[in-house]
Amino acid sequence: MTPKALAHFRQLLETQKAELIASKEAAKDTTKPVKLDQASVGRLSRMDAMQGQAMAIETQRRRDLQLQRIKGALQRIDSGDYGLCVRCEEEIDKRRLETDPAAPLCFDCASGANT
């Protein structure tokens, strides 16, 4: 991969990383424990709040997973392995990387064709 292409993908990854971190900070309050005081909040309202909290926790888990994928891709750029499938070591199609710059697998390995 050319140095220009690597710089392009590094910029995409850094931008995604910054957006995820900002989103994570903005959503901190949504994962706090739900107060169960029946005198101030009705049962259905508490259930709704608990469901909202569960959804926020899952969203946070997905953000953390994506941040790990991005960090891995940035490490692969630094080590010179970026753009190569971590399973079969074939080159990952540039169109796939444009769609998901953190993709660690080529299309065939991701779809299970190379199992």
Buried (B, 14 or more C-beta within 10 A) or exposed (E): BEEEEBEBBBEBBEEBBEEBEEEBEEBEEEBEEBEEEEEEBEEEEBEEBEEEBEEBEEBBEEBEEBBEBBEBBBEBBEEEBBBBBBBBEBEBBEEBBEEBBBBBBBBBBBEEEBE
